[in-house]
């Protein structure tokens, strides 16, 4: 839709779902800033880590002019949350009965319901063995 309307991306490429999602979930577009979303470790080698509560984050409202109205942004956040609750991935309470109990002789990985489902990864008929021990 954005491509058809002639709205360019920042790199003049076609719009992707991930780019639109980034815009609709980033507080910068409503004129606010969240500082310390990531941090640099104090140890060597220095690495950049996503801040999942290890460091304090700082929220500053109105740091620059908004591109998206705050009301629209809030409605989108609610919609994303509702869809996540409705359609999000749900963990199985019980694992599959044979998960990790059979080992693939081609790659030595435990069999899972998805293992080898990609084309070309393994022959359709697999040779499996029971784990040692």
C-alpha positions in Angstrom: 0.0 0.0 0.0 2.8 2.5 0.9 4.6 1.5 -2.3 1.5 2.2 -4.4 1.1 5.6 -2.8 4.7 6.5 -3.7 5.9 6.8 -0.1 9.6 5.9 -0.1 11.5 4.0 2.6 14.7 5.5 4.0 16.7 3.4 1.5 14.2 3.8 -1.4 13.4 0.1 -1.4 10.0 -1.7 -1.1 8.2 -1.5 2.2 8.4 -4.7 4.4 6.2 -5.7 7.2 9.0 -5.5 9.7 9.7 -1.9 8.8 6.1 -0.9 9.4 6.0 -2.9 12.6 9.2 -1.1 13.8 7.6 2.3 13.1 4.3 1.3 14.9 6.1 0.0 18.0 8.9 2.6 18.4 8.2 5.5 20.8 10.4 7.9 18.8 7.7 8.3 16.2 5.3 9.9 18.8 8.0 12.4 19.8 9.3 10.5 22.9 12.6 8.9 23.7 13.5 5.8 25.6 17.2 5.8 26.6 19.4 2.8 27.4 17.4 0.2 25.4 20.8 -1.4 25.0 24.1 -1.1 26.9 27.8 -1.9 26.4 29.3 -4.4 28.8 32.1 -3.4 31.1 34.1 -6.5 30.5 36.5 -7.4 27.6 35.6 -8.1 24.9 33.1 -5.2 24.9 29.7 -6.3 23.6 26.4 -4.5 23.0 23.5 -6.1 24.9 19.7 -5.5 24.9 18.7 -4.1 28.2 16.2 -6.6 29.7 16.2 -4.9 33.1 19.9 -5.2 34.0 20.3 -1.4 33.7 17.8 1.4 34.4 16.0 2.8 31.4 14.9 6.5 31.1 11.8 7.7 29.3 11.6 11.3 28.1 8.4 12.6 26.7 8.2 15.3 24.0 11.9 15.3 23.0 11.1 16.0 19.4 8.1 16.6 17.1 5.9 13.5 16.6 5.2 11.9 13.3 2.4 9.6 14.6 -0.4 10.8 16.9 -0.1 9.3 20.5 -3.7 8.1 20.4 -3.0 6.2 17.1 0.2 4.7 18.6 -1.7 3.6 21.8 -4.5 2.0 19.8 -1.9 0.1 17.7 -0.1 -1.1 20.9 -3.5 -2.4 22.2 -4.2 -4.1 18.9 -0.8 -5.8 18.8 -1.2 -7.0 22.3 -4.7 -8.4 21.6 -3.4 -10.2 18.5 -0.4 -11.6 20.4 -2.7 -13.0 23.1 -5.1 -14.5 20.4 -2.6 -15.7 17.8 0.7 -15.8 19.6 2.8 -19.0 20.0 1.6 -21.1 22.9 3.9 -23.5 24.6 2.8 -27.1 25.0 2.3 -28.1 28.6 3.5 -31.6 27.9 6.4 -32.3 25.4 5.8 -34.7 22.6 6.3 -38.3 23.9 9.3 -39.1 21.7 11.0 -35.7 21.8 14.8 -36.1 22.2 14.4 -39.8 22.8 15.5 -40.8 19.2 18.7 -39.6 17.7 19.2 -38.9 13.9 22.2 -40.8 12.6 22.8 -38.2 9.9 23.3 -35.2 12.2 23.3 -36.7 15.7 20.4 -34.4 16.9 17.5 -35.5 18.9 14.3 -36.0 16.9 11.6 -33.4 17.3 8.3 -33.0 15.5 9.9 -30.4 13.2 13.4 -32.0 12.8 14.1 -32.6 9.1 10.9 -31.1 7.8 12.8 -28.6 5.6 13.4 -29.8 2.1 16.8 -31.2 1.4 17.9 -31.4 5.0 17.6 -35.2 5.3 16.2 -38.0 3.2 12.5 -38.6 3.8 13.2 -41.9 5.6 15.6 -41.4 8.5 17.7 -43.9 10.3 17.4 -43.3 14.0 18.9 -44.9 17.1 18.3 -44.8 20.8 20.6 -42.5 22.8 23.5 -44.1 24.6 23.3 -44.5 28.3 
